Amino acid sequence: MASFFRRALKALGLIPGPQGSLVHALPLVSFSPRRGSREVLRAYKENGWLRTVVDTVAEAVATPRWRVYKRARPGVLSVLDQRLKSANPRLRAKALKDATASGELVELPDHELLRLLEAPHPRYPGRAFRKLSQVHVDLVGEAFLWLRRDDTGRVVGWEVVPPHRVMMTPTPETPVFFLSHNTFVGAVPEADVLWFKHLDPEAPEDRGAGAGMALGDELDTVEAISRATKSTFERGGIPAAIVGLDAKSSGTDLEETVLDLEKKYQEAFAGPGSAGKVWFAPAGVSLAQVQVNFRELQTEELKKGLLDFIRQTYNVPPELVGDLTSSNRSTAESAEYTLADFAVLPRLEFWRSWLQHCLVPLVDRDAILDYEDPRPQEFERVFRLMTTQPTEAFTYNEVRELAGYEPDPLLEGKRPPPLPGAGGGNNPQSASANATPNPPRDRSGEEGRL
């Protein structure tokens, strides 16, 4: 028996054999799917609130149009390269605009990268895959794109593999992904799978860390409250009262006495017409009233607090999920901008950096990937710009661009005239200093009239 266990342990690689250990060929636990990945993705299908919140963000992330730029002359943009790859969207947008205006960069609206992003699969549009990938990242913290290549090795598309279907990620000894996706079960080379993830601060080389995994207790509690409420209205929960008979005062057969008493009660009090009637029962009958008070349990307040916490985790304003309890006109108009600024923009930056790092070198190493600003123009700002007299510090076209309009060629380089009394730069002291002194009066005529 001892020799049998020794052979088994040697076969598993736990005991070195003649050809070395085989442990590196086994799926390691730390690189396997996280516990609960499947349950979190299933909660997205079954929990209406979680789906509403996650979809609000994922739909907004999948909507903006992507752009591709390339150098007009190779080697010219060496100074601007750092700004073009900056994680600051405002700095990068200004650098792209300046380089395009000067002719150093050229935007390519029909680049191969854009075609891949819009149609990566023959059956599904690119927007559906972008939304699905964002759902995976928001819930589990990682997304996997299984690349499809043609006969020459060129990338022609991809499939989105659910995270729990990736059974093992690459290790230094085994640089493959082990997938169980659709009808395929096996190893895929590391170069054929793009792995995007939020790095786990505890183990950056491990699987991704998503917000949905951190909301496990809150989701379970909300589901428990919903199920308890459903059970209460379906089965009545617990009986409203319990009637007991004293065994001493009953006959020899207590069960028959109980059934007979219940039958008499049903006959006398069945139907709404029996409401308020008085029941005369034999001696020895005791009544214990049982009642569930949901108000004392504060289930509604607790559930609302949990739902708000889930919504706040994804930076979704309440107005965008139908909660108008504390809303007014100002908050309702700024809700879309708040979502774009605090939820959509960071996620688009996440995808831009990962795609620029992993996908762009496989398609066109010289391409620069960017996206349209998802933040809409705020009504109040546009209204103020259009109703306030601009100053000479800015050109008319600069004001138009700030309001969200295209520059007007007829206004190129033109500035508004100084405001009345503003003088030099709207400074009263400089205005008085730059003012032309009054010319001396000619008093010769006055002396003649005297």
Secondary structure, DSSP 8 states (H G I E B T S, - for coil): -HHHHHHHHHHHTSS-BTTB--GGGS--GGGS--TTHHHHHHHHHH-HHHHHHHHHHHHHHHSS-EEEEEESSTTGGGTTHHHHT-S-HHHHHHHHHHHHHTTSEEE-TT-HHHHHHH-SSSSS-HHHHHHHHHHHHHHTSEEEEEEEE-TTS-EEEEEEE-GGGEEE---SS--EEEEEETTEEEEEEGGGEEEEE---SS-TTSS---HHHHTHHHHHHHHHHHHHHHHHHHH-SS-SEEEEE-TTTS-S-HHHHHHHHHHHHHHHH-SGGGTT------TTEEEEE----HHHHTHHHHHHHHHHHHHHHTT--GGGGT--TT--HHHHHHHHHHHIIIIIHHHHHHHHHHHHHHTHHHH-TT-EEEE-------HHHHHHHHHS---TTS-HHHHHHHTT----GGGTT------TTTTTTT-HHHHHHHS--------HHHHHH-
